[in-house]
Amino acid sequence: MHSLVYARSRPHESILPRPHRDAHQRYLSYGPVLPMDQPGWLRRVFGWR
């Protein structure tokens, strides 16, 4: 007989952190959402958007 082993890439739900249900709670925990792209030095110096 062979024993079947199920391998998952996702960990069990009991050890995963639960996502925040509303945006304000996430904001209080982590602060504002920041853009992923960093502005260049010209934009930083002159404040261009």
ZAZAGU-708755 format. One line per field, with one value per residue: x, y, z of N, C-alpha, C in turn; residue in three letters. Coordinates in Angstrom, 3 decimals, padded with zeros to 6 digits, always signed. Example, Ala and Ser with C-alpha at 12.3 -4.5 7.8 and 13.67 -1.06 7.14 Angstrom:
2
nc1 = +013.190,+012.850
nc2 = -005.690,-002.250
nc3 = +007.800,+007.080
cac1 = +012.300,+013.670
cac2 = -004.500,-001.060
cac3 = +007.800,+007.140
cc1 = +013.200,+012.900
cc2 = -003.300,+000.030
cc3 = +007.800,+007.870
res = ALA,SER
# end
This chain:
49
nc1 = +000.828,+000.383,+001.019,-000.680,+000.505,-000.314,+000.813,+000.916,+001.172,+000.291,+000.158,-001.522,-004.747,-004.934,-002.487,-001.986,-001.842,-004.721,-006.395,-007.051,-010.320,-011.430,-010.434,-009.632,-008.761,-006.507,-005.001,-004.538,-002.886,-000.668,-000.116,-000.275,-000.887,+001.848,+003.396,+004.809,+006.810,+009.752,+010.324,+012.337,+015.421,+015.003,+012.260,+012.038,+013.507,+012.216,+009.583,+007.783,+004.964
nc2 = -001.193,+002.233,+005.303,+008.299,+011.554,+014.825,+017.682,+021.106,+024.404,+026.557,+027.653,+026.344,+027.623,+028.347,+029.342,+031.530,+035.109,+037.067,+039.048,+042.584,+043.766,+046.244,+049.286,+051.426,+050.285,+048.910,+051.106,+052.316,+050.413,+050.076,+052.481,+055.026,+054.065,+053.663,+054.835,+052.576,+053.220,+055.122,+058.588,+060.495,+062.417,+065.019,+065.385,+065.242,+067.479,+069.673,+069.205,+068.160,+066.488
nc3 = +000.000,-000.696,+000.859,+000.591,+000.129,+000.444,-000.957,-000.555,-001.874,-000.515,+002.833,+005.778,+006.746,+009.416,+010.258,+008.729,+008.479,+009.065,+006.675,+006.805,+007.274,+006.621,+004.990,+006.602,+009.011,+008.079,+007.310,+009.806,+010.951,+009.197,+007.894,+005.260,+001.826,-000.259,-003.296,-005.700,-007.508,-007.387,-007.211,-009.513,-009.219,-010.214,-009.986,-007.217,-006.417,-007.690,-007.148,-009.001,-010.378
cac1 = +000.000,+001.066,+000.349,-000.728,+000.880,-000.754,+001.668,+000.288,+002.059,-000.283,+000.103,-002.853,-005.404,-004.788,-001.224,-001.889,-002.450,-005.991,-006.364,-007.953,-011.602,-011.697,-009.235,-009.191,-007.995,-005.205,-004.303,-004.078,-001.820,+000.504,+000.095,-000.834,-000.345,+002.886,+003.611,+005.930,+007.897,+010.406,+010.534,+013.713,+015.927,+014.377,+010.931,+012.196,+014.010,+011.241,+008.241,+006.904,+004.160
cac2 = +000.000,+003.519,+006.380,+009.522,+012.786,+015.977,+018.852,+022.355,+025.552,+027.516,+027.133,+026.170,+028.887,+028.683,+030.039,+032.719,+036.298,+037.420,+040.395,+043.556,+043.811,+047.555,+050.041,+052.295,+049.465,+048.696,+052.392,+052.517,+049.467,+050.156,+053.800,+055.207,+053.291,+054.431,+054.402,+051.653,+053.842,+056.202,+059.726,+060.840,+063.557,+066.261,+065.476,+065.528,+068.852,+070.671,+068.869,+067.842,+065.278
cac3 = +000.000,-000.738,+001.591,-000.216,+000.820,-000.336,-000.749,-001.006,-001.843,+000.419,+004.196,+006.339,+007.079,+010.836,+010.519,+007.881,+009.069,+008.440,+006.102,+007.418,+006.574,+006.040,+004.619,+007.696,+009.950,+007.453,+007.379,+011.175,+011.252,+008.318,+007.332,+003.923,+000.713,-000.927,-004.672,-005.856,-008.258,-006.671,-008.105,-009.835,-008.447,-010.684,-009.370,-005.793,-006.243,-008.125,-006.693,-010.119,-010.214
cc1 = +000.875,+000.291,+000.439,-000.375,+000.491,+000.129,+000.969,+001.323,+001.563,-000.319,-001.345,-003.423,-005.187,-003.494,-001.041,-002.462,-003.730,-005.922,-007.343,-009.221,-011.886,-010.400,-008.729,-008.376,-006.606,-004.364,-003.756,-002.900,-000.544,+000.783,-000.456,-000.166,+000.645,+003.055,+004.844,+007.094,+008.451,+010.627,+012.021,+014.148,+015.328,+012.998,+011.030,+012.614,+012.920,+009.821,+007.272,+006.153,+004.172
cc2 = +001.260,+004.521,+007.651,+010.722,+013.939,+017.165,+020.072,+023.468,+026.600,+026.911,+027.034,+027.507,+029.309,+029.435,+031.264,+033.926,+036.652,+038.836,+041.311,+043.646,+045.189,+048.351,+050.911,+051.513,+049.166,+049.962,+052.643,+051.605,+049.757,+051.530,+053.888,+054.322,+054.181,+053.941,+053.509,+052.280,+055.020,+057.366,+059.985,+062.089,+064.878,+066.449,+065.789,+066.984,+069.871,+070.345,+068.566,+066.564,+064.521
cc3 = +000.000,+000.104,+000.745,+000.645,-000.088,+000.017,-001.328,-000.964,-000.847,+001.823,+004.692,+006.796,+008.523,+011.125,+009.633,+008.614,+008.322,+007.876,+006.830,+006.585,+005.976,+005.892,+005.765,+008.731,+009.402,+007.522,+008.783,+011.510,+010.480,+007.740,+005.916,+002.882,-000.035,-002.360,-004.766,-006.611,-007.462,-007.634,-008.335,-009.089,-008.915,-010.068,-007.890,-005.566,-006.560,-007.721,-007.821,-009.849,-011.476
res = MET,HIS,SER,LEU,VAL,TYR,ALA,ARG,SER,ARG,PRO,HIS,GLU,SER,ILE,LEU,PRO,ARG,PRO,HIS,ARG,ASP,ALA,HIS,GLN,ARG,TYR,LEU,SER,TYR,GLY,PRO,VAL,LEU,PRO,MET,ASP,GLN,PRO,GLY,TRP,LEU,ARG,ARG,VAL,PHE,GLY,TRP,ARG
# end
